Amino acid sequence: TLSSSSAASDVYKRQGMTALARAQTRRPRIGIVLSESLIPSYYEALIRELERLGWRDGVTFDLMIASADGEPTRLPPVVRAMVEWAPDVIISSSNRTHIALSDQNTSIPIIAVSSIDPLRLGLSDSLSRPSRNFTGTVGFVEGLMEKRIELLHEVIPQARRIALHLDPGNPAFPATHEDAQKAASRFGIDLMIAGYRNREEVVNALRKSKDLGAQTFVVVPDALALPQMEAIVATANDLGLPILGFNPNELKLGFTFVLGIDRALLWSEAARTADKLLRGSKVADMPFTRPTKVHVGVNLKAAKALGLDVPLQVLARADEVIE
């Protein structure tokens, strides 16, 4: 069983607890591969949609979750252990996990949740008709970074230096950096990279950027940053600088603004795709999809604490405002 695998013994998790493979009966299997911890709201969205479609964990299917816990070097053994478990479908959570699974050359259908660019990553030769065993959603929405920079410029027109907080080793870095650079140039803003390579550097990168003149932060939610979002908020508050995030759930953590795709909806979509695959659909007949709804959120309480006066037109555009 997977529980006896040296690689799987400490990486298979389910809501924070070790999950053992249930091999007594061979029900359909869904595996989830993560580069970081699974955010509860994403897990709930996935399970809720699966249950709506008639799938119940431990009754009509078996679920296994494998995480590298934010350590990229752990991904290869995590992925190998998952493939050895032989699920019928694998849900892959990030660009790092997409690449790690692609390197396994497995034929297991894989649902890529929010791939930066399936073509660039080599997951497929076509978005409309997947050529390999990957399908899923394309997380990169053209022009979205420009909207983020525009929002910051509208609220904080005096800010001339914005720090993009992310891991340069992330496969999404080139496209994200290029998009952000173009957007910053349009508004005459100097873009800095608040980069980090490991967990210990995540928070320190904010402090170093402030010392170099950063006036606000755009925080990319990658594997190393996600587990430290509360510390990122606390540090930004300590520095007295606003922060803009990508995911709606970050607003309640204390981010000043969020603008991006609701990733919980992508996990619901992953559930629907898994349902179709388990019922016999082929990956080649399931095109990659692009999210269309962009969520804009303003934490007015956080903004006021920083002395920011958020224009009424920004509040009018917001889907969510925390008073």
C-alpha positions in Angstrom: 0.0 0.0 0.0 1.0 3.6 -0.3 1.3 4.0 3.4 4.3 1.6 3.3 6.1 3.7 0.7 9.0 5.6 2.1 8.2 8.6 -0.1 4.5 8.5 0.7 4.7 8.0 4.4 5.0 11.7 5.2 3.6 13.4 2.1 0.1 12.0 1.8 -2.3 14.2 3.7 -5.9 14.8 4.0 -7.1 17.9 5.9 -3.8 17.9 7.8 -3.8 14.2 8.7 -1.9 11.3 7.2 -4.2 9.5 4.7 -3.8 5.8 4.2 -4.6 4.1 0.8 -7.7 2.1 1.0 -6.9 -0.9 -1.2 -9.5 -3.4 0.1 -11.8 -2.5 -2.8 -10.9 -0.8 -6.1 -13.1 2.2 -6.3 -12.3 5.0 -8.8 -9.3 7.0 -7.5 -8.7 10.7 -7.6 -5.2 12.0 -6.6 -4.3 15.6 -5.8 -0.7 16.8 -6.1 0.2 20.0 -4.3 3.4 22.0 -4.1 2.0 23.6 -0.9 -0.8 23.0 1.6 -4.3 22.7 0.2 -6.3 25.9 1.1 -9.5 24.7 2.8 -11.8 26.8 0.6 -10.4 25.1 -2.5 -10.8 21.7 -1.0 -14.3 22.5 0.0 -15.2 23.7 -3.5 -13.8 20.5 -5.0 -15.6 18.2 -2.6 -18.8 20.1 -2.8 -18.9 19.9 -6.5 -17.9 16.2 -6.6 -20.7 15.4 -4.1 -23.2 17.4 -6.2 -22.2 15.1 -9.1 -22.7 12.0 -7.1 -19.2 11.2 -5.9 -18.5 10.6 -2.2 -15.1 10.1 -0.8 -14.7 6.7 0.7 -18.0 5.5 -0.7 -18.0 6.0 -4.5 -14.3 7.0 -5.0 -11.1 7.2 -3.0 -9.1 10.4 -2.6 -5.4 10.8 -2.0 -3.7 14.1 -1.4 0.1 14.5 -1.8 1.9 17.7 -0.8 5.5 18.9 -1.1 4.7 21.4 1.7 6.3 24.3 -0.1 9.6 22.5 -0.7 10.2 22.2 -4.5 12.9 19.6 -3.9 10.3 17.2 -2.4 8.1 17.2 -5.5 9.8 14.4 -7.5 9.3 11.8 -4.7 5.8 13.1 -4.0 4.9 12.8 -7.7 6.4 9.3 -8.1 4.5 8.1 -5.0 1.3 9.4 -6.5 1.8 7.8 -9.8 2.6 4.5 -8.1 -0.8 4.7 -6.4 -2.3 4.6 -9.9 -5.2 7.0 -9.6 -7.7 7.2 -12.4 -7.4 11.0 -12.5 -4.8 13.4 -11.0 -5.5 17.0 -10.1 -2.4 19.1 -10.3 -2.4 22.4 -8.3 0.5 24.5 -9.6 2.9 25.1 -12.5 5.6 23.3 -10.5 3.4 20.2 -10.0 2.3 20.3 -13.7 6.0 20.1 -14.8 6.9 17.4 -12.2 4.0 15.3 -13.4 4.8 15.9 -17.0 8.3 14.6 -16.4 6.9 11.3 -15.2 5.6 10.4 -18.7 2.5 8.8 -17.3 -0.6 8.2 -19.2 -2.9 9.0 -16.3 -5.3 11.9 -17.2 -4.1 15.0 -15.4 -6.2 18.1 -14.7 -4.0 21.2 -14.4 -5.6 23.8 -12.2 -4.5 27.2 -13.4 -1.6 26.6 -15.7 0.3 29.7 -16.6 0.6 28.5 -20.2 0.1 24.8 -21.1 1.8 25.3 -24.4 4.9 27.0 -22.9 5.1 24.3 -20.2 4.9 21.5 -22.8 1.7 20.1 -21.4 0.0 20.1 -24.8 0.5 21.3 -28.4 -3.0 22.7 -28.5 -5.4 24.3 -26.1 -8.5 23.3 -28.1 -7.5 19.7 -28.5 -5.0 18.5 -25.9 -2.3 16.4 -27.4 -1.0 14.7 -24.2 -2.7 13.6 -21.0 -3.2 17.1 -19.6 -6.3 19.3 -19.7 -7.6 21.9 -17.2 -7.7 25.7 -17.0 -5.3 28.4 -18.2 -4.7 30.7 -15.3 -2.9 33.4 -17.2 -5.4 36.1 -18.3 -3.9 38.6 -20.6 -4.0 42.2 -19.3 -4.8 41.2 -15.7 -1.5 42.4 -14.3 -2.2 45.8 -16.0 -5.5 46.0 -14.2 -3.7 45.4 -10.9 -1.1 48.1 -11.5 -3.8 50.4 -12.7 -5.8 49.8 -9.5 -2.8 50.7 -7.4 -2.1 53.8 -9.5 -5.6 54.9 -9.2 -5.7 54.6 -5.4 -2.0 55.6 -4.8 -1.0 57.9 -7.7 2.0 59.1 -5.8 3.5 55.6 -5.7 6.3 55.5 -8.3 7.9 52.2 -7.2 6.0 48.9 -6.9 7.6 45.7 -5.7 6.5 42.4 -7.4 6.8 39.8 -4.6 7.5 36.3 -6.0 9.9 33.4 -6.4 12.1 33.9 -9.5 12.4 30.2 -9.7 8.7 29.7 -10.2 7.9 28.6 -13.8 5.4 31.4 -14.0 8.0 34.1 -13.3 9.0 35.0 -16.9 5.4 35.6 -18.1 4.4 37.3 -14.8 7.4 39.6 -14.8 7.0 40.5 -18.5 3.4 41.3 -18.0 4.0 43.4 -14.9 6.9 45.3 -16.5 4.7 46.3 -19.5 2.0 47.5 -17.1 4.3 49.4 -14.9 5.9 51.1 -17.9 2.6 52.3 -19.2 2.0 54.2 -15.9 5.5 55.4 -15.6 6.1 53.2 -12.5 9.4 51.6 -11.6 8.9 47.9 -11.1 11.1 46.1 -8.5 11.4 42.4 -7.9 11.0 41.4 -4.2 12.4 38.0 -4.8 13.0 35.0 -2.6 14.3 31.5 -3.1 13.2 29.7 0.1 10.7 30.1 3.0 13.1 32.0 5.2 13.4 34.8 2.6 9.7 35.3 1.9 9.1 37.9 4.6 12.6 39.4 4.5 12.1 40.2 0.8 9.4 42.7 1.7 11.7 44.5 4.2 14.6 44.6 1.8 12.3 46.1 -0.9 11.0 48.8 1.5 14.6 49.7 2.2 15.2 50.1 -1.5 12.2 52.4 -1.9 9.2 50.2 -2.6 5.9 52.0 -1.9 3.5 49.1 -2.3 3.6 45.3 -3.0 2.0 43.0 -5.5 2.1 39.6 -3.9 2.1 36.5 -6.2 0.6 33.5 -4.4 3.2 30.8 -5.2 4.1 27.7 -3.2 6.6 29.4 -0.9 4.4 32.4 -0.1 1.0 30.8 0.4 1.7 29.3 3.8 3.0 32.7 5.0 0.2 35.0 3.9 -0.6 36.1 7.4 3.1 36.9 8.1 3.2 38.8 4.8 0.2 40.9 5.9 1.7 41.5 9.3 5.0 42.6 7.8 3.4 44.9 5.2 1.3 46.5 8.0 4.5 46.9 10.1 6.1 48.6 7.1 3.1 50.7 6.6 2.7 49.7 3.0 -0.4 48.5 1.1 -0.5 45.0 -0.6 -2.4 43.7 -3.5 -3.2 40.0 -3.8 -4.5 37.7 -6.5 -7.1 35.6 -4.7 -10.4 36.7 -3.1 -9.7 34.8 0.2 -6.7 37.0 0.8 -8.8 40.0 1.4 -10.1 38.6 4.7 -6.5 37.9 5.7 -5.8 41.7 5.6 -4.7 42.4 2.1 -5.5 45.9 1.1 -6.7 45.0 -2.4 -7.2 41.8 -4.4 -7.7 41.5 -8.1 -7.8 38.1 -9.8 -9.5 34.9 -10.5 -11.4 33.1 -7.7 -9.4 29.9 -7.6 -12.1 28.1 -5.7 -14.1 28.3 -8.9 -11.2 26.6 -10.7 -11.3 23.7 -8.2 -15.1 23.4 -8.8 -14.3 23.2 -12.5 -11.6 20.6 -11.8 -14.3 18.5 -10.1 -16.5 18.7 -13.2 -13.6 17.7 -15.4 -12.8 14.8 -13.1 -16.4 13.6 -13.2 -16.3 13.5 -17.0 -13.0 11.7 -17.1 -14.2 9.1 -14.6 -17.3 8.5 -16.7 -15.3 7.8 -19.8 -14.5 11.1 -21.6 -11.1 11.4 -23.2 -8.6 14.2 -22.4 -8.2 14.9 -26.2 -11.9 15.8 -26.3 -11.7 18.2 -23.3 -10.2 21.6 -24.3 -8.3 23.8 -21.9 -10.6 26.5 -20.6 -10.0 30.1 -19.5 -11.7 31.7 -16.5 -13.7 34.8 -17.4 -14.8 36.3 -14.1 -12.3 38.6 -12.4 -12.9 39.4 -8.7 -12.0 42.8 -7.4 -11.9 43.3 -3.6 -11.1 46.3 -1.4 -10.3 46.1 2.3 -11.5 49.5 3.3 -10.6 49.0 6.9 -7.0 48.1 6.0 -6.8 51.0 3.5 -8.0 53.6 6.1 -5.4 52.2 8.6 -2.7 53.1 6.0 -4.2 56.5 5.5 -5.5 55.7 2.0 -8.5 57.4 0.5 -10.1 54.9 -1.9 -11.9 56.7 -4.8 -15.6 56.1 -5.0 -15.2 54.8 -8.6 -12.9 52.1 -7.3 -15.4 51.0 -4.6 -18.2 51.0 -7.2 -16.2 48.5 -9.4 -15.4 46.2 -6.4 -17.2 42.9 -6.1 -16.3 42.9 -2.4 -15.6 45.6 0.1 -14.6 45.0 3.7 -15.7 48.0 5.8 
